Amino acid sequence: MMTDLFSTFDPATSMNLSLNWLSTFLGFLIIPSTYWLLPSRYDSLFKTINFKLNSEFKTLLGPGGSKASILFIALFSFILYNNFMGLMPYVLTSSSHLIYTITLALPLWLSIMIFGWINHTQHMLAHLVPEGSPSVLMPFMVCIETISNMIRPTSLAVRLTANMIAGHMLMSLLGENIVSTTSQMIPMMLIFHIILFLFETAVAFIQAYVFSTLSVLYTSEVV
C-alpha cells in the first residue's frame, strides 16, 4: 500500500536519473509510419479536431493574428498527448508537474506581453483602464488590471496541474481500495474505475482545450 499519494507523480527512477521525463517526447518515436502514409480513423479524427480548432482560433485572433493559430493547435496537441500518456500505467504524468506547465505558460505569456508592448503600446495602456471607469478609481483599476495580467501564466499552469493531479489521485485511491475490497465488490469497483477513467480522458481533452483557448484569448488582446 502506498504511504504517500503523491508518490505516483515522482519522476525519479532506480538509476537516479529522471528518465521518466522522456515520456513527454516518446510519441514522436512510437507514432507508426502508416500514420503519415495511409489515412486511418484516428488520422481523420485528429484532422477534424485540428480543422475545428483552426477555424475557432482564427475567429478569436482576428485577421491580425490568424497566422498564429497553427502555434496554438500545436500547443493543444502537445498538451493533449502528454495528458493521454499520463493515463497509461507506469508512465509519468508530466502535465501534473508545475515545472512542466509553467514552462509552457510563462514563455508564451512573456512573448505575448513583449510583442504587445513593443508594437501596440497605446493599446496595451488602454487595457489597464476598463472602459467607463470613474476617474477616482482609475489608479486602483490600473493596479488591479496589472496584477490580474501578471498572474495569468500562474493561473494557466496551476489550473492544468491541479486538474491532472486530482483525477490521478482519485484513480490511485480507487486502485488501493480494489486490493483490499471483498470479491463481491470487485465487479462494481471495476465498473466505477472504468467510468472514472473515461471521465479522466474527457478531462485530459478539456484541459488541453482550455489551456490553448485561454492562450488564444490572451493573444487576441494584443494583436
C-alpha positions in Angstrom: 0.0 0.0 0.0 1.2 3.5 -0.8 2.2 5.7 2.1 2.1 8.8 0.0 -0.5 9.5 -2.7 1.9 11.9 -4.4 4.5 9.1 -5.0 2.7 8.4 -8.3 4.0 11.8 -9.5 7.6 11.2 -8.6 9.8 11.4 -11.7 12.8 9.7 -10.0 13.9 6.2 -11.2 16.0 3.5 -9.7 19.0 4.7 -11.7 18.8 8.2 -10.1 18.0 9.6 -13.5 14.8 11.4 -14.4 14.2 9.2 -17.4 10.5 9.3 -16.9 10.5 12.8 -18.4 11.3 11.1 -21.7 7.6 10.2 -21.9 7.0 13.8 -22.9 8.6 13.2 -26.2 8.1 9.5 -26.6 5.2 10.0 -29.0 7.5 11.3 -31.7 9.3 8.0 -31.7 6.4 5.5 -31.4 4.0 7.0 -33.9 3.8 4.4 -36.7 4.9 5.3 -40.2 1.5 4.3 -41.6 0.1 7.3 -39.7 1.8 9.5 -42.2 1.2 7.4 -45.3 -2.3 5.9 -45.1 -5.4 7.7 -43.6 -7.0 6.0 -40.7 -9.8 6.7 -38.3 -7.5 8.2 -35.8 -5.9 10.3 -38.5 -9.4 11.5 -39.7 -10.5 12.3 -36.2 -7.3 14.3 -35.4 -7.6 16.2 -38.6 -11.2 17.0 -37.9 -10.3 18.3 -34.4 -7.5 20.4 -35.9 -9.7 21.9 -38.5 -12.4 22.9 -36.0 -9.7 24.4 -33.7 -8.1 26.3 -36.6 -11.4 27.8 -37.5 -12.2 28.8 -33.9 -8.7 30.2 -33.2 -8.7 32.3 -36.4 -12.1 33.7 -35.4 -10.8 34.7 -31.9 -7.5 36.0 -33.2 -9.0 38.1 -36.0 -7.3 39.0 -39.2 -4.2 40.4 -37.4 -3.2 37.1 -35.7 -4.8 34.4 -37.8 -1.4 33.1 -38.9 -0.6 32.3 -35.3 -3.4 29.7 -35.0 -1.0 26.9 -36.0 1.1 27.6 -32.9 -1.9 27.1 -30.6 -3.0 24.0 -32.4 0.5 22.6 -31.8 0.3 23.6 -28.2 -3.1 21.9 -27.8 -1.8 18.7 -29.5 1.3 18.6 -27.3 -0.6 19.1 -24.0 -3.3 16.6 -25.1 -0.7 14.0 -25.9 1.0 14.3 -22.5 -2.3 14.2 -20.7 -3.2 11.0 -22.5 0.2 9.5 -21.9 -0.3 10.1 -18.2 -3.4 7.9 -18.2 -1.2 4.9 -19.2 0.1 2.6 -16.4 3.7 3.3 -15.2 4.0 6.4 -17.3 4.9 9.7 -15.7 2.1 12.4 -16.0 4.3 15.3 -16.9 1.4 17.7 -17.1 0.8 17.1 -13.4 4.1 18.8 -12.5 4.1 22.6 -12.1 7.6 22.8 -13.7 6.1 21.4 -16.9 3.0 23.6 -17.1 4.8 26.8 -16.0 7.4 26.1 -18.7 4.6 26.2 -21.3 2.7 29.1 -19.8 5.4 31.6 -18.8 7.4 31.9 -22.1 4.1 32.1 -24.0 2.8 34.9 -21.8 6.1 36.8 -21.9 6.3 36.7 -25.6 2.7 38.0 -25.9 3.4 40.8 -23.5 6.7 41.8 -25.2 5.0 41.8 -28.6 2.1 43.8 -27.4 4.1 46.5 -25.5 6.6 46.9 -28.4 4.1 47.0 -31.3 0.8 48.2 -29.6 1.9 50.3 -26.7 -1.2 52.6 -26.6 -3.5 49.6 -27.0 -1.8 47.9 -24.0 -2.0 51.0 -21.9 -5.7 51.3 -22.7 -6.3 47.8 -21.4 -5.2 48.8 -18.0 -8.2 51.1 -17.5 -11.6 49.4 -18.3 -14.0 51.5 -20.3 -16.4 53.6 -18.2 -14.2 53.5 -15.0 -14.6 56.6 -12.8 -11.6 59.0 -12.7 -11.2 58.5 -9.0 -10.8 54.7 -9.4 -8.5 54.8 -12.4 -5.3 54.4 -10.3 -6.7 51.4 -8.5 -8.0 49.9 -11.7 -4.5 50.1 -13.2 -3.1 48.2 -10.2 -5.9 45.6 -10.3 -5.5 45.0 -14.1 -1.7 44.8 -13.8 -1.9 42.2 -11.1 -4.6 40.2 -12.9 -2.4 40.3 -16.0 0.7 39.2 -14.2 -1.0 36.2 -12.6 -2.2 34.8 -15.9 0.7 32.4 -16.5 0.4 31.1 -12.9 -3.3 30.5 -13.2 -2.8 28.7 -16.5 -0.1 26.4 -15.0 -1.9 25.8 -11.7 -5.2 25.0 -13.4 -3.8 22.3 -15.6 -1.6 20.8 -12.9 -4.4 20.8 -10.2 -6.9 19.1 -12.5 -4.5 16.4 -13.6 -3.3 15.7 -10.1 -6.9 15.5 -8.7 -8.0 12.9 -11.2 -4.9 10.7 -10.8 -5.2 10.8 -7.1 -8.8 9.6 -7.3 -7.7 6.7 -9.5 -4.8 5.9 -7.1 -7.2 5.8 -4.2 -9.6 3.6 -6.0 -6.9 1.2 -7.1 -5.7 0.8 -3.5 -9.3 0.1 -2.4 -9.7 -2.7 -5.0 -6.8 -4.6 -3.5 -8.4 -4.6 0.0 -12.1 -5.0 -1.0 -14.2 -8.1 -0.9 -14.6 -10.3 -4.0 -18.3 -9.4 -4.2 -17.4 -5.7 -4.6 -14.7 -6.1 -7.2 -17.0 -6.0 -10.3 -18.7 -2.8 -9.0 -15.3 -1.2 -8.2 -14.0 -2.1 -11.7 -17.1 -0.6 -13.3 -16.6 2.6 -11.3 -12.9 2.6 -12.2 -13.7 2.4 -15.9 -16.2 5.3 -15.5 -13.6 7.3 -13.7 -11.0 6.5 -16.4 -13.4 7.8 -19.1 -14.0 10.9 -17.1 -10.3 11.5 -16.8 -10.0 11.0 -20.6 -12.5 13.8 -21.0 -10.7 16.0 -18.5 -7.4 15.5 -20.4 -9.1 16.7 -23.6 -10.9 19.6 -21.9 -7.8 20.9 -20.0 -5.8 20.9 -23.2 -8.6 22.8 -24.9 -8.9 25.3 -22.0 -5.2 26.0 -21.9 -4.9 26.6 -25.6 -8.1 28.7 -25.8 -7.1 30.9 -22.9 -3.7 31.4 -24.6 -5.5 32.5 -27.8 -7.7 34.9 -25.9 -4.7 36.5 -24.2 -3.1 36.8 -27.6 -6.2 38.3 -29.2 -5.9 41.3 -26.7 -2.6 42.4 -28.2 -2.9 41.7 -31.9 
